[in-house]
Amino acid sequence: MARSRGARAALGIVAMGLVVTMITACSSGEASTGAGGEPSGTSTSSAPPPKPVSLSTGPADAAVDVPPGQPVVATAADGKITSVSLTNPEGVAVAGQVSPDGLQWTNTEPLGYQKTYTLAVTGQGADGATVTKTSTFTTVKPRTLTYLSINPLDGTTVGVGQPLAFYFDEPIADKPAAEAMISITTEPEVEGAFYWFDEKTVHWRPQNYWTPGTKVTINAEIYGKHVGNGVYGEEDRVVTTTIGDAVVHEADGATHQVVTKVNGQVVRTMPTSMGDAQNPTPTGTYVLTEKHAHMVMDSRTYGLSLEAGGYVTPVDWAFRMSNSGIFFHGAPWSVGDQGHRNVSHGCLNLSPENAKWVFDNSKQGDVVIVTNSGGPPLQPWDGFGDWQIPWDQWVKGNR
């Protein structure tokens, strides 16, 4: 019996040891504390400090020969622009504007040629500190300036055949650059292309006649920009024009009739007399340009002397078709020939009544199509002979 009690006691001691061991084992999973009282197994982290603002400007500091048409730009990163000062040599500030998000400033006033400017930009970073960056640059001295004239004029209504014509007064060496400066916006949208007639003249037209009602805006931003060989733009130009009704005069040298259609509908048929066998009217598509209620037609201005059969003749109701002297005009002296034979020096003779009707009911840009006159093709450079050039040739640009 005594031995049995000892065994039981030993079992109890073993059981207590197991309990202690289990408690110890469970406790071993708890994190221990370090000297500072923090759990030694816990890591601490914090956000990076706010960055100072970073400013960049263009043109670069000390830059020379800067085109005045190049924008002056200041940008901010990790902060915002708080103030900008761009001053000319006289200390006068150049106007500019900060973007709504405060990240960029651009000048809104053009710079001058051959001037030194000082730019000072201040920005504030996410850290609350302000930074100022200053720079200077000098604009270019052009060899010469070029002025751009545009046809049609601003605010006009023109016909469906009207090309957009641009005339520089200096030869243009960098033609692609010049084209890139001329923005043409149409409503509705119309695809078109430029074509150079010489070193100073470029036209733009669509593939086919314009659609009546089309609104055209020309924005020629040439000021301060280089078009090659030291030539820079003198002045920006903006022109708006509207395409009016489609007026097309179909002149047939075989029937001696002019059939006028407005928006595709025949509205008038008129007898005419074109150029005689010695002076045949060129065939092709003309575009009306300028008109004169009264003018003196002088063949000497087109190279035909009086001794060679030329003339100096007053006429009424003249509408120019070409620069080589082809007009619609009143010709009371040839009324008996009109509708029967061609007797003019190349013009389209009409009765005074019909010439007045054309004068009153036609506009710049309206189309005249001459067929069966026996004459050579109209040259594309003669007036607005643009439609004489096939589209696949036109889009190549003739640079």
VEXMI-879178 format. One record per residue: x, y, z of N, C-alpha, C in turn; residue in three letters. Coordinates in steps of 0.1 Angstrom, whole numbers, padded with zeros to 4 digits, always signed. Layout:
# residues N
XYZXYZXYZALA...
//
This chain:
# residues 399
+0008-0012+0000+0000+0000+0000+0009+0012+0000MET+0019+0012+0008+0028+0024+0009+0034+0027-0005ALA+0037+0015-0012+0043+0017-0025+0033+0023-0035ARG+0021+0019-0033+0011+0025-0042+0009+0040-0040SER+0010+0045-0027+0008+0059-0025+0020+0066-0031ARG+0032+0061-0031+0044+0067-0037+0042+0069-0052GLY+0037+0059-0058+0035+0060-0072+0025+0071-0076ALA+0015+0071-0068+0005+0082-0071+0011+0096-0069ARG+0020+0097-0059+0026+0110-0057+0035+0114-0068ALA+0042+0103-0073+0051+0106-0085+0043+0110-0097ALA+0032+0104-0099+0024+0108-0111+0019+0122-0109LEU+0016+0126-0097+0011+0140-0095+0022+0150-0098GLY+0034+0146-0094+0046+0155-0097+0048+0157-0112ILE+0047+0145-0119+0048+0146-0134+0038+0154-0140VAL+0025+0153-0135+0014+0161-0141+0016+0176-0139ALA+0021+0179-0127+0024+0194-0125+0035+0199-0134MET+0045+0190-0136+0055+0194-0145+0050+0196-0159GLY+0041+0188-0164+0035+0190-0177+0028+0204-0178LEU+0020+0207-0167+0013+0220-0167+0023+0231-0168VAL+0034+0230-0160+0043+0241-0160+0050+0242-0174VAL+0053+0231-0180+0058+0231-0193+0049+0237-0203THR+0036+0234-0203+0027+0239-0212+0025+0255-0211MET+0025+0259-0198+0024+0273-0195+0037+0280-0201ILE+0048+0274-0199+0060+0280-0204+0060+0280-0219THR+0056+0269-0225+0055+0269-0240+0046+0279-0246ALA+0034+0281-0239+0025+0292-0244+0031+0305-0242CYS+0038+0307-0231+0044+0321-0229+0055+0324-0239SER+0061+0313-0244+0072+0316-0254+0068+0323-0267SER+0055+0323-0270+0049+0330-0282+0047+0344-0280GLY+0048+0350-0268+0046+0364-0265+0058+0372-0269GLU+0056+0384-0275+0067+0393-0279+0074+0398-0266ALA+0087+0398-0267+0094+0403-0255+0096+0418-0257SER+0098+0425-0246+0099+0439-0246+0113+0443-0245THR+0117+0454-0252+0130+0459-0251+0132+0469-0240GLY+0143+0476-0240+0146+0485-0230+0137+0496-0229ALA+0132+0500-0240+0123+0512-0241+0108+0508-0238GLY+0106+0496-0236+0092+0492-0233+0084+0489-0245GLY+0090+0491-0258+0083+0487-0270+0085+0473-0273GLU+0075+0466-0280+0078+0452-0284+0089+0452-0293PRO+0099+0443-0290+0111+0442-0299+0108+0437-0313SER+0097+0431-0315+0093+0426-0329+0085+0436-0337GLY+0082+0448-0332+0074+0458-0340+0084+0468-0347THR+0081+0471-0361+0089+0480-0368+0081+0493-0370SER+0088+0505-0370+0082+0518-0371+0084+0523-0385THR+0075+0531-0392+0077+0538-0405+0071+0552-0404SER+0076+0561-0414+0070+0575-0414+0071+0579-0429SER+0062+0589-0433+0061+0594-0447+0074+0602-0450ALA+0078+0602-0463+0090+0610-0467+0087+0625-0465PRO+0097+0633-0462+0095+0647-0460+0090+0654-0473PRO+0082+0664-0472+0077+0671-0484+0089+0677-0492PRO+0087+0676-0506+0098+0680-0515+0097+0695-0517LYS+0108+0701-0520+0108+0715-0524+0104+0716-0538PRO+0099+0728-0542+0094+0730-0556+0106+0730-0566VAL+0104+0724-0577+0114+0724-0588+0109+0732-0600SER+0116+0742-0604+0112+0751-0615+0121+0749-0627LEU+0114+0750-0639+0122+0749-0651+0116+0760-0660SER+0125+0765-0669+0121+0776-0678+0127+0774-0692THR+0120+0780-0701+0125+0780-0715+0121+0793-0722GLY+0129+0799-0730+0142+0795-0734+0152+0793-0723PRO+0163+0787-0726+0174+0784-0716+0180+0797-0712ALA+0186+0797-0700+0194+0809-0696+0205+0812-0705ASP+0207+0825-0708+0217+0830-0717+0215+0826-0732ALA+0203+0821-0736+0201+0817-0750+0201+0830-0758ALA+0205+0828-0771+0206+0839-0780+0198+0835-0793VAL+0195+0845-0801+0188+0842-0814+0175+0835-0812ASP+0168+0838-0801+0155+0832-0798+0144+0838-0807VAL+0137+0830-0815+0126+0836-0823+0115+0842-0814PRO+0111+0854-0816+0101+0860-0807+0087+0852-0807PRO+0085+0844-0818+0073+0836-0819+0074+0824-0810GLY+0085+0821-0805+0087+0809-0796+0081+0813-0782GLN+0072+0805-0776+0066+0809-0763+0076+0808-0752PRO+0075+0817-0742+0083+0816-0730+0075+0808-0720VAL+0081+0798-0715+0073+0789-0706+0081+0786-0693VAL+0073+0787-0682+0079+0783-0669+0070+0772-0663ALA+0076+0761-0658+0068+0750-0652+0073+0747-0638THR+0064+0742-0630+0067+0738-0616+0064+0723-0614ALA+0073+0717-0606+0070+0703-0602+0072+0702-0587ALA+0063+0694-0580+0063+0693-0565+0060+0706-0559ASP+0051+0714-0565+0047+0727-0560+0039+0734-0571GLY+0038+0747-0568+0031+0756-0578+0038+0769-0580LYS+0035+0775-0591+0041+0788-0594+0033+0799-0587ILE+0040+0808-0580+0033+0818-0572+0034+0832-0579THR+0045+0834-0586+0046+0847-0593+0056+0846-0605SER+0054+0854-0615+0063+0854-0627+0065+0868-0631VAL+0077+0872-0634+0080+0885-0640+0089+0883-0652SER+0084+0887-0664+0092+0888-0676+0093+0902-0681LEU+0105+0908-0681+0106+0922-0684+0115+0924-0696THR+0112+0935-0704+0120+0938-0715+0132+0947-0711ASN+0140+0952-0720+0152+0960-0715+0148+0973-0708PRO+0136+0978-0711+0131+0990-0704+0125+0987-0691GLU+0124+0975-0687+0118+0971-0674+0103+0970-0675GLY+0098+0970-0687+0083+0969-0688+0080+0954-0688VAL+0069+0950-0680+0066+0936-0679+0058+0931-0692ALA+0061+0919-0696+0054+0912-0707+0043+0904-0701VAL+0031+0906-0706+0019+0899-0700+0020+0884-0702ALA+0015+0877-0692+0015+0862-0693+0004+0857-0684GLY+0002+0844-0683-0009+0838-0676-0004+0824-0670GLN-0008+0822-0657-0006+0809-0651-0017+0800-0653VAL-0014+0788-0656-0025+0778-0658-0033+0776-0645SER-0046+0772-0646-0054+0770-0635-0048+0761-0624PRO-0041+0751-0628-0035+0742-0618-0022+0748-0612ASP-0017+0760-0616-0006+0766-0611+0007+0760-0615GLY+0007+0751-0625+0019+0743-0628+0027+0749-0640LEU+0021+0759-0647+0027+0764-0659+0023+0779-0661GLN+0033+0786-0666+0031+0800-0670+0036+0802-0684TRP+0028+0810-0692+0032+0812-0706+0029+0827-0709THR+0037+0833-0717+0035+0847-0721+0023+0848-0731ASN+0015+0858-0729+0003+0860-0738+0005+0873-0747THR+0017+0879-0745+0020+0891-0753+0033+0888-0761GLU+0033+0891-0774+0045+0887-0781+0058+0895-0777PRO+0069+0889-0779+0082+0895-0777+0086+0903-0789LEU+0096+0912-0787+0101+0920-0798+0114+0913-0804GLY+0117+0918-0815+0130+0913-0822+0142+0920-0815TYR+0153+0913-0815+0166+0918-0810+0165+0925-0797GLN+0159+0918-0787+0158+0924-0774+0162+0913-0763LYS+0167+0918-0752+0171+0909-0741+0161+0910-0730THR+0156+0898-0726+0145+0897-0716+0150+0890-0703TYR+0145+0894-0692+0148+0888-0679+0135+0881-0674THR+0137+0869-0670+0126+0861-0665+0129+0857-0651LEU+0119+0860-0642+0121+0856-0627+0108+0848-0624ALA+0110+0836-0619+0099+0827-0616+0100+0823-0601VAL+0089+0825-0593+0089+0820-0579+0078+0810-0578THR+0082+0799-0571+0072+0788-0568+0073+0784-0553GLY+0063+0778-0549+0062+0773-0535+0060+0758-0535GLN+0069+0751-0528+0068+0736-0528+0059+0730-0518GLY+0058+0717-0518+0049+0710-0508+0055+0712-0494ALA+0068+0716-0493+0074+0718-0480+0071+0732-0475ASP+0064+0740-0482+0061+0754-0478+0071+0764-0481GLY+0083+0760-0485+0093+0769-0488+0092+0774-0503ALA+0096+0787-0505+0096+0793-0518+0110+0793-0525THR+0110+0791-0538+0122+0791-0546+0120+0801-0557VAL+0131+0808-0561+0130+0817-0572+0141+0814-0582THR+0137+0813-0595+0147+0810-0605+0147+0822-0616LYS+0159+0827-0619+0160+0838-0629+0168+0833-0641THR+0165+0840-0652+0172+0837-0665+0171+0849-0674SER+0180+0850-0683+0179+0860-0694+0181+0853-0707THR+0176+0860-0718+0178+0855-0731+0176+0866-0741PHE+0181+0865-0753+0180+0875-0763+0174+0870-0776THR+0164+0878-0781+0157+0874-0793+0165+0877-0805THR+0162+0871-0816+0170+0872-0829+0168+0885-0836VAL+0179+0888-0843+0178+0900-0852+0176+0894-0866LYS+0164+0896-0872+0161+0890-0885+0169+0897-0896PRO+0172+0889-0907+0178+0895-0919+0168+0905-0925ARG+0156+0900-0925+0145+0909-0930+0131+0903-0926THR+0121+0910-0927+0107+0906-0923+0099+0904-0935LEU+0089+0895-0934+0080+0893-0945+0066+0895-0941THR+0058+0903-0949+0044+0905-0946+0035+0896-0955TYR+0025+0891-0949+0016+0881-0956+0003+0888-0959LEU-0001+0888-0972-0014+0892-0977-0022+0880-0980SER-0035+0881-0978-0044+0870-0980-0056+0874-0988ILE-0060+0865-0997-0072+0866-1005-0080+0853-1003ASN-0093+0854-0999-0102+0865-0998-0099+0874-0986PRO-0105+0886-0986-0104+0895-0974-0114+0891-0963LEU-0111+0896-0951-0119+0893-0940-0133+0897-0941ASP-0142+0889-0937-0156+0892-0936-0164+0891-0949GLY-0157+0885-0959-0164+0885-0973-0172+0872-0974THR-0180+0872-0984-0187+0860-0989-0182+0857-1003THR-0177+0845-1006-0171+0842-1019-0178+0830-1025VAL-0174+0827-1037-0180+0816-1044-0173+0803-1042GLY-0179+0792-1047-0175+0778-1044-0161+0775-1051VAL-0157+0783-1060-0144+0781-1066-0132+0788-1060GLY-0135+0796-1050-0124+0805-1045-0113+0797-1038GLN-0101+0798-1042-0090+0792-1035-0086+0802-1024PRO-0079+0797-1013-0073+0806-1003-0059+0809-1007LEU-0056+0822-1010-0044+0826-1016-0035+0834-1006ALA-0023+0830-1005-0014+0837-0996-0002+0842-1003PHE+0001+0855-1001+0012+0862-1008+0022+0868-0998TYR+0034+0862-0997+0045+0867-0989+0052+0877-0998PHE+0058+0888-0991+0065+0898-0999+0080+0895-0999ASP+0084+0883-0994+0098+0879-0995+0098+0864-1000GLU+0108+0860-1007+0109+0846-1011+0110+0837-0998PRO+0103+0826-0998+0102+0817-0987+0111+0805-0990ILE+0121+0803-0982+0130+0792-0983+0125+0779-0977ALA+0119+0781-0965+0114+0769-0958+0098+0769-0959ASP+0094+0763-0970+0080+0763-0974+0072+0754-0964LYS+0077+0742-0960+0069+0735-0950+0067+0743-0937PRO+0077+0750-0933+0075+0758-0920+0065+0769-0922ALA+0064+0775-0934+0054+0785-0937+0040+0779-0937ALA+0039+0768-0943+0026+0761-0943+0021+0758-0929GLU+0031+0753-0920+0027+0750-0907+0022+0761-0899ALA+0026+0774-0903+0021+0786-0895+0007+0790-0899MET+0002+0784-0910-0011+0789-0915-0022+0778-0911ILE-0030+0781-0902-0041+0772-0898-0054+0775-0905SER-0060+0765-0911-0072+0767-0918-0083+0758-0912ILE-0093+0765-0906-0104+0757-0899-0117+0760-0907THR-0124+0749-0910-0137+0750-0917-0148+0744-0910THR-0160+0749-0912-0172+0743-0906-0183+0743-0917GLU-0186+0730-0921-0181+0717-0917-0167+0715-0921PRO-0161+0704-0916-0147+0701-0918-0145+0698-0933GLU-0134+0704-0939-0131+0701-0953-0116+0698-0953VAL-0112+0688-0961-0098+0685-0963-0093+0693-0975GLU-0081+0698-0974-0075+0705-0985-0060+0704-0985GLY-0053+0711-0994-0039+0711-0994-0033+0724-1000ALA-0020+0726-0997-0013+0738-1002-0006+0734-1015PHE-0005+0745-1024+0003+0743-1036+0010+0756-1039TYR+0023+0755-1041+0031+0767-1043+0032+0771-1058TRP+0028+0783-1061+0029+0788-1075+0042+0794-1078PHE+0049+0800-1068+0062+0805-1070+0068+0807-1056ASP+0080+0813-1054+0087+0814-1041+0079+0822-1031GLU+0070+0830-1035+0063+0839-1026+0048+0836-1025LYS+0042+0827-1034+0028+0825-1034+0024+0811-1032THR+0015+0809-1023+0009+0795-1021-0006+0796-1019VAL-0013+0787-1025-0027+0786-1024-0031+0773-1017HIS-0043+0773-1011-0049+0762-1005-0063+0760-1010TRP-0067+0748-1014-0081+0745-1018-0084+0731-1015ARG-0098+0728-1015-0102+0714-1013-0101+0707-1026PRO-0104+0694-1026-0103+0686-1038-0113+0690-1048GLN-0125+0693-1043-0136+0697-1052-0141+0711-1047ASN-0151+0717-1055-0156+0730-1051-0161+0729-1036TYR-0160+0741-1030-0166+0742-1017-0181+0739-1016TRP-0186+0736-1005-0200+0734-1003-0206+0748-0998THR-0216+0753-1004-0222+0765-1000-0225+0765-0985PRO-0223+0776-0979-0225+0778-0964-0213+0774-0956GLY-0203+0769-0962-0191+0766-0954-0185+0779-0948THR-0181+0778-0935-0174+0789-0929-0159+0786-0928LYS-0151+0796-0931-0137+0793-0932-0130+0804-0923VAL-0121+0799-0914-0113+0808-0906-0098+0805-0909THR-0091+0815-0913-0076+0814-0915-0069+0821-0904ILE-0061+0814-0897-0053+0820-0886-0038+0818-0890ASN-0032+0829-0895-0018+0828-0899-0009+0834-0888ALA-0003+0825-0880+0005+0829-0869+0020+0829-0874GLU+0024+0839-0881+0037+0840-0886+0046+0849-0879ILE+0041+0858-0870+0050+0867-0863+0061+0860-0855TYR+0073+0865-0856+0084+0860-0848+0088+0846-0852GLY+0084+0841-0863+0088+0827-0867+0096+0828-0880LYS+0105+0818-0881+0115+0818-0891+0110+0810-0903HIS+0111+0815-0915+0107+0808-0927+0119+0806-0937VAL+0131+0806-0931+0142+0803-0938+0150+0815-0943GLY+0164+0813-0944+0173+0823-0949+0172+0836-0942ASN+0170+0836-0929+0170+0848-0921+0157+0856-0922GLY+0147+0851-0928+0134+0858-0930+0124+0854-0919VAL+0119+0864-0912+0109+0861-0901+0096+0868-0904TYR+0085+0863-0898+0072+0869-0900+0070+0882-0894GLY+0064+0891-0901+0062+0905-0896+0049+0906-0887GLU+0038+0900-0891+0026+0902-0884+0016+0890-0886GLU+0009+0886-0875-0001+0876-0876-0013+0881-0884ASP-0020+0872-0890-0033+0876-0897-0044+0866-0894ARG-0056+0872-0892-0068+0863-0891-0078+0868-0901VAL-0083+0858-0908-0094+0861-0918-0105+0851-0917VAL-0117+0856-0918-0129+0847-0918-0136+0850-0931THR-0141+0840-0937-0149+0842-0950-0160+0831-0950THR-0170+0833-0958-0181+0823-0959-0183+0820-0974THR-0186+0807-0976-0189+0803-0990-0203+0805-0993ILE-0206+0813-1004-0220+0816-1007-0226+0806-1017GLY-0237+0810-1024-0243+0801-1033-0234+0796-1044ASP-0236+0784-1049-0228+0779-1060-0233+0784-1073ALA-0225+0795-1078-0229+0801-1091-0218+0796-1101VAL-0223+0789-1111-0214+0784-1122-0219+0788-1135VAL-0210+0795-1143-0214+0800-1156-0207+0790-1166HIS-0215+0783-1174-0210+0774-1184-0210+0780-1198GLU-0198+0784-1203-0197+0791-1216-0192+0781-1227ALA-0201+0780-1237-0198+0770-1248-0195+0778-1260ASP-0182+0776-1265-0179+0783-1278-0185+0778-1290GLY-0190+0766-1289-0197+0760-1301-0211+0765-1303ALA-0218+0766-1291-0232+0771-1292-0233+0786-1290THR-0222+0792-1286-0221+0806-1283-0231+0811-1273HIS-0233+0802-1262-0242+0805-1251-0235+0804-1238GLN-0239+0812-1228-0235+0811-1214-0247+0806-1206VAL-0246+0795-1200-0257+0789-1192-0253+0791-1177VAL-0261+0799-1170-0257+0801-1156-0266+0793-1147THR-0259+0786-1138-0266+0777-1128-0263+0782-1114LYS-0274+0783-1106-0272+0786-1092-0277+0774-1083VAL-0267+0769-1076-0270+0757-1068-0275+0745-1076ASN-0270+0745-1089-0274+0734-1098-0286+0736-1106GLY-0293+0747-1104-0305+0750-1112-0302+0761-1123GLN-0306+0759-1135-0304+0769-1146-0313+0781-1143VAL-0306+0793-1142-0314+0805-1139-0313+0815-1151VAL-0304+0813-1160-0303+0823-1171-0294+0817-1183ARG-0298+0820-1195-0290+0816-1207-0288+0828-1215THR-0275+0831-1218-0272+0844-1225-0263+0841-1237MET-0266+0847-1248-0257+0847-1260-0244+0853-1257PRO-0233+0848-1263-0220+0854-1261-0212+0853-1274THR-0201+0860-1274-0191+0859-1284-0178+0859-1278SER-0171+0848-1280-0157+0846-1274-0146+0851-1284MET-0134+0847-1281-0123+0851-1289-0123+0846-1303GLY-0119+0854-1313-0119+0849-1327-0107+0840-1329ASP-0105+0836-1341-0095+0825-1345-0081+0830-1341ALA-0079+0843-1342-0065+0848-1339-0063+0850-1324GLN-0074+0851-1317-0073+0853-1302-0083+0844-1295ASN-0082+0831-1296-0092+0822-1290-0091+0823-1275PRO-0103+0822-1269-0104+0822-1254-0099+0808-1249THR-0089+0808-1239-0084+0796-1234-0096+0788-1227PRO-0095+0775-1229-0105+0766-1223-0101+0762-1208THR-0112+0759-1200-0109+0754-1187-0118+0761-1177GLY-0114+0759-1164-0122+0764-1153-0115+0777-1147THR-0123+0788-1149-0119+0801-1144-0126+0804-1130TYR-0120+0813-1123-0127+0818-1111-0127+0833-1111VAL-0139+0839-1110-0141+0853-1110-0133+0860-1099LEU-0127+0872-1102-0119+0879-1091-0125+0892-1088THR-0121+0902-1097-0126+0916-1094-0135+0921-1105GLU-0143+0931-1101-0153+0936-1111-0152+0952-1111LYS-0156+0957-1122-0156+0972-1124-0168+0976-1132HIS-0176+0985-1127-0187+0990-1134-0183+0997-1147ALA-0172+1004-1147-0167+1010-1159-0152+1009-1158HIS-0146+1006-1170-0131+1005-1171-0127+1007-1185MET-0114+1010-1187-0108+1011-1200-0100+0998-1202VAL-0103+0990-1212-0096+0978-1215-0085+0982-1225MET-0072+0980-1221-0061+0984-1229-0052+0971-1232ASP-0052+0967-1244-0045+0954-1248-0030+0955-1245SER-0025+0968-1245-0011+0969-1243-0006+0964-1229ARG-0016+0964-1219-0012+0959-1206-0010+0944-1206THR-0015+0937-1217-0013+0923-1218-0004+0919-1229TYR+0004+0929-1234+0014+0926-1244+0010+0927-1258GLY-0002+0932-1261-0007+0933-1275-0007+0948-1279LEU+0002+0952-1288+0003+0966-1292-0008+0970-1301SER-0010+0983-1302-0021+0988-1311-0017+0984-1326LEU-0004+0985-1329+0000+0982-1342-0003+0968-1346GLU-0003+0959-1336-0005+0944-1339-0020+0941-1338ALA-0029+0951-1337-0043+0948-1337-0049+0949-1323GLY-0041+0956-1314-0046+0958-1301-0057+0969-1300GLY-0061+0973-1288-0072+0982-1286-0071+0989-1273TYR-0078+1000-1272-0080+1008-1260-0095+1011-1260VAL-0103+1004-1252-0117+1005-1254-0124+1006-1240THR-0132+1016-1238-0140+1017-1226-0151+1006-1226PRO-0153+1000-1214-0164+0990-1213-0171+0992-1200VAL-0183+0986-1200-0191+0986-1188-0193+0972-1183ASP-0196+0971-1170-0200+0958-1163-0189+0947-1166TRP-0177+0950-1162-0166+0940-1165-0163+0932-1152ALA-0162+0919-1154-0159+0910-1143-0147+0902-1148PHE-0136+0903-1140-0123+0897-1144-0124+0882-1143ARG-0119+0874-1153-0118+0860-1152-0104+0855-1151MET-0094+0863-1157-0080+0859-1156-0072+0871-1156SER-0059+0869-1152-0050+0880-1152-0044+0884-1166ASN-0047+0875-1175-0042+0878-1189-0052+0886-1197SER-0062+0891-1190-0071+0900-1197-0085+0895-1201GLY-0088+0883-1197-0101+0877-1200-0112+0882-1190ILE-0123+0888-1196-0134+0894-1188-0147+0889-1193PHE-0157+0889-1185-0171+0891-1189-0172+0906-1190PHE-0179+0911-1201-0181+0925-1201-0192+0928-1211HIS-0198+0940-1210-0208+0944-1220-0201+0948-1232GLY-0207+0944-1244-0201+0947-1257-0212+0950-1267ALA-0218+0962-1266-0229+0966-1275-0225+0965-1290PRO-0212+0966-1293-0208+0966-1307-0209+0952-1313TRP-0209+0941-1304-0209+0928-1310-0222+0920-1307SER-0233+0928-1303-0246+0921-1300-0250+0912-1312VAL-0248+0917-1324-0253+0910-1336-0245+0897-1338GLY-0233+0896-1332-0225+0884-1334-0227+0874-1322ASP-0232+0880-1311-0234+0871-1299-0244+0861-1302GLN-0241+0848-1298-0250+0837-1301-0247+0831-1314GLY-0238+0837-1323-0236+0832-1336-0221+0829-1340HIS-0212+0838-1336-0198+0836-1339-0190+0843-1329ARG-0177+0839-1329-0167+0844-1320-0159+0855-1326ASN-0159+0867-1321-0153+0879-1327-0144+0887-1318VAL-0143+0883-1305-0137+0892-1295-0121+0889-1295SER-0114+0897-1287-0100+0894-1285-0097+0884-1275HIS-0108+0877-1270-0106+0867-1260-0116+0868-1249GLY-0121+0880-1247-0132+0881-1236-0145+0875-1240CYS-0153+0873-1230-0167+0868-1233-0176+0880-1234LEU-0179+0884-1246-0188+0896-1249-0202+0892-1245ASN-0209+0901-1239-0223+0900-1236-0230+0913-1239LEU-0244+0912-1241-0251+0924-1243-0250+0933-1230SER-0252+0946-1231-0252+0954-1218-0261+0949-1208PRO-0273+0944-1211-0283+0939-1202-0277+0927-1195GLU-0272+0917-1203-0267+0905-1197-0255+0907-1189ASN-0246+0916-1194-0234+0919-1186-0237+0925-1173ALA-0247+0934-1172-0252+0940-1160-0257+0929-1150LYS-0264+0919-1156-0270+0908-1148-0259+0900-1142TRP-0248+0897-1150-0237+0889-1144-0230+0898-1133VAL-0228+0911-1136-0222+0920-1127-0229+0920-1113PHE-0243+0920-1114-0251+0921-1102-0253+0908-1095ASP-0252+0897-1102-0256+0884-1096-0244+0874-1094ASN-0232+0879-1097-0220+0871-1095-0211+0877-1084SER-0202+0869-1079-0193+0874-1068-0179+0868-1070LYS-0170+0873-1063-0156+0868-1063-0157+0853-1059GLN-0150+0845-1067-0150+0830-1064-0160+0822-1071GLY-0169+0829-1079-0178+0821-1087-0170+0815-1099ASP-0176+0805-1105-0169+0797-1115-0174+0800-1129VAL-0164+0800-1138-0168+0801-1152-0160+0789-1159VAL-0168+0781-1166-0162+0769-1173-0163+0772-1188ILE-0152+0773-1195-0152+0776-1209-0148+0763-1217VAL-0157+0760-1227-0155+0748-1235-0156+0752-1250THR-0150+0744-1258-0152+0744-1273-0149+0758-1279ASN-0139+0765-1273-0136+0778-1279-0125+0777-1289SER-0118+0766-1290-0107+0765-1299-0094+0770-1294GLY-0094+0775-1281-0082+0780-1275-0074+0770-1268GLY-0062+0774-1263-0054+0764-1255-0059+0763-1241PRO-0055+0754-1233-0059+0753-1219-0055+0765-1211PRO-0064+0769-1202-0060+0780-1193-0049+0776-1184LEU-0039+0785-1183-0028+0781-1174-0031+0783-1159GLN-0027+0774-1151-0031+0774-1137-0027+0787-1130PRO-0016+0793-1134-0011+0805-1127-0018+0818-1132TRP-0027+0816-1142-0033+0828-1148-0046+0831-1140ASP-0045+0841-1131-0056+0844-1122-0057+0833-1112GLY-0070+0828-1110-0072+0816-1101-0075+0804-1110PHE-0065+0800-1117-0067+0788-1125-0063+0775-1118GLY-0065+0776-1105-0062+0764-1096-0068+0751-1100ASP-0081+0752-1105-0088+0740-1108-0083+0733-1120TRP-0073+0739-1127-0067+0733-1139-0057+0722-1135GLN-0053+0722-1122-0043+0713-1117-0050+0701-1111ILE-0048+0689-1116-0054+0677-1111-0051+0675-1096PRO-0060+0669-1088-0058+0668-1074-0046+0660-1070TRP-0043+0649-1077-0032+0641-1074-0019+0648-1076ASP-0019+0658-1084-0007+0667-1086-0007+0678-1076GLN-0019+0683-1073-0020+0694-1063-0015+0690-1049TRP-0019+0679-1045-0015+0675-1031+0000+0673-1029VAL+0008+0672-1040+0022+0671-1039+0028+0684-1034LYS+0021+0695-1036+0025+0708-1031+0034+0717-1039GLY+0041+0711-1049+0049+0719-1058+0059+0728-1050ASN+0066+0722-1040+0075+0729-1032+0089+0730-1039ARG
//
